[in-house]
Each structure stands twice: as structure tokens, then as C-alpha cells.
Amino acid sequence: VSVGNTFIACMLTIVGYSINATIVIFDRIRENMADMKRKDTLEGVVNASITQTLTRSIYTSLTTFVMVAVLFVLGVASIKEFALPLMVGIVCGAYSSVCITGALWYMMKTKIVSKEEAK
């Protein structure tokens, strides 16, 4: 795949799509943190938040992937040049937003809390 205007547009689309999915998960974590009870752990809140948004993330990624795959199969060469990297990006973005985002947030939050407790 050559790096041209189409590829750059594809990468920007993927970044926007991934950021949107990540914001949904972070928003759910924020909502669950506000409703957090004394017995709840931070790990449990993050796990519950990811579980609550998992179905939405899968459905959104799957429907977008199917439509882009149809464009790839039925489209002309310029559309195929856009659709192929977009399909790869949708899969990678869905994985990163569901599997990596929550764990990364948890690690950063526990590090911040441990530094605050050390003071």
C-alpha cells in the first residue's frame, strides 16, 4: 500500500474511530467511579466498565467492518486503496480500545494513587 493522500485520510479516519471508542470506555469508567461503593476495587470498576461497553464496541466495529468489506469487494481501485487499510485499522482500533485502554488507565491510576499515598 502506497502512502498517499488516500492512505493519510484512512489513518486519520482510524485514529478518530479509535479515539471515539476509547472515549466511550473512559466515560463508562468515570460513571462507574462516581457510583463506586466502598467495597468496590479499582480493578473491579475498570473490569465492569469494559464489560458494559464490550457489546457496543463489538457491534460498532463489526457493522463498520462489514460495510467497509463490501466497499472493498464492490468498489473501484481508489476505494479499495482506502478500504483495505481501513479494515485492518478497524480491527486494530477495536482491539486497542477494548483490551489495552482499560489496563493502561488502571496502571496509570494505581501509580498516581501510590505516589499520592507516599507523600
C-alpha positions in Angstrom: 0.0 0.0 0.0 1.5 3.3 -1.0 1.5 6.2 1.3 -0.5 8.9 -0.4 -3.4 11.2 0.3 -5.8 8.2 0.5 -3.7 6.4 3.0 -3.3 9.5 5.2 -7.1 10.0 5.1 -7.5 6.4 6.1 -5.1 6.7 9.0 -6.9 9.9 10.2 -10.3 8.0 10.0 -8.9 5.1 12.0 -7.5 7.5 14.7 -10.8 9.2 15.0 -12.7 5.9 15.2 -10.3 4.6 17.9 -10.5 7.8 19.9 -14.3 7.6 19.9 -14.2 4.0 21.1 -11.7 4.9 23.8 -13.8 7.9 25.0 -16.8 5.6 25.4 -14.8 3.3 27.7 -13.3 6.2 29.7 -16.7 7.7 30.1 -18.1 4.5 31.4 -15.2 4.2 33.9 -15.9 7.8 35.0 -19.6 7.0 35.5 -18.8 3.8 37.4 -16.2 5.6 39.6 -18.9 8.1 40.6 -21.2 5.2 41.6 -18.3 3.2 43.3 -19.1 1.7 46.6 -16.7 1.4 49.5 -16.2 -2.4 48.8 -15.5 -2.0 45.1 -11.9 -2.1 43.9 -10.5 0.0 41.2 -9.7 -3.2 39.2 -13.3 -4.3 39.5 -14.7 -0.9 38.4 -12.4 -1.0 35.3 -13.4 -4.6 34.5 -17.1 -3.8 34.9 -16.8 -0.7 32.7 -15.1 -2.7 29.9 -17.7 -5.5 30.2 -20.5 -3.0 30.0 -19.1 -1.4 26.8 -17.9 -4.6 25.1 -21.1 -5.4 23.3 -21.4 -1.9 22.0 -17.7 -1.9 20.8 -18.1 -5.3 19.1 -21.3 -4.3 17.3 -20.0 -0.9 16.2 -16.7 -2.4 14.9 -18.5 -5.4 13.2 -21.0 -3.3 11.4 -18.4 -0.8 10.2 -16.1 -3.6 9.1 -18.8 -5.3 7.1 -19.7 -2.1 5.3 -16.0 -1.4 4.5 -15.6 -5.0 3.3 -18.5 -4.6 1.0 -16.8 -1.4 -0.3 -13.6 -3.3 -0.8 -15.3 -6.1 -2.8 -17.6 -3.9 -4.9 -15.5 -0.7 -5.2 -13.2 0.6 -7.8 -9.4 0.7 -7.3 -9.3 4.0 -5.4 -12.0 2.8 -3.0 -10.1 -0.5 -2.5 -7.0 1.5 -1.7 -8.9 3.2 1.1 -10.9 0.2 2.3 -8.1 -2.3 2.9 -6.1 -0.3 5.4 -9.4 0.8 7.0 -10.4 -2.8 7.6 -7.1 -3.5 9.3 -7.4 -0.3 11.3 -10.9 -1.1 12.5 -9.7 -4.5 13.8 -6.6 -2.9 15.5 -8.6 0.0 16.9 -11.3 -2.2 18.3 -8.6 -4.4 20.0 -6.7 -1.5 21.4 -9.7 0.3 22.7 -11.2 -2.8 24.4 -8.1 -4.7 25.6 -5.4 -2.1 26.1 -7.2 1.1 27.1 -8.6 -0.1 30.4 -5.5 -1.8 31.5 -3.4 1.2 30.7 -5.7 3.5 32.6 -5.7 1.2 35.6 -1.9 1.1 35.6 -1.6 4.8 35.4 -4.2 5.4 38.1 -2.7 3.0 40.5 0.7 4.6 40.0 -0.8 8.1 40.7 -2.6 6.8 43.8 0.6 5.2 45.1 2.6 8.4 44.6 -0.1 10.4 46.4 -0.2 7.9 49.3 3.6 8.1 49.6 3.5 11.9 50.2 
